[in-house]
Amino acid sequence: MPDRPYRFDGAGSRITTAASPRFEPGAGDFSLEVWFSHDVSQTEQYPMLASHRGVSETSGWFLGLEPGGRLWLQIGGVNPPAASVTNPVVRDGRCHFAAVSRRAGVASLYVDGVRIAQFAHAYNAHTDDRAQGFWLGHDRARSNN
């Protein structure tokens, strides 16, 4: 992907890469970082920031927003324990930085440099569709993402 910002229109736009083993961390270590801006005028029920999953909603992984405007992470079809009350609403039209890392079976979720959740997580992040690439933006698995 080119090293430049993209603007998505909120109507199904996304960037898709070719399939690669680098997007299949399994139960191993990985990290993901993304800058984003969402506002309340966008109509997706669960807007996705980044994802790598097949047609099944329970395979692979994704990072998105829940309807209330807070970050939502799913790995291998498993939602981690609810993030603490420090998980701020980020659907406010401002630019935010989100990061996920998993090291030695412990996953951490960050917003704007602040860890908002940490939990044991060794679930398999493989997708059921090995030909699937990596997406930034709209997600294929659900039409309302």
Disulfide bonds with the S-S distance in Angstrom:
none
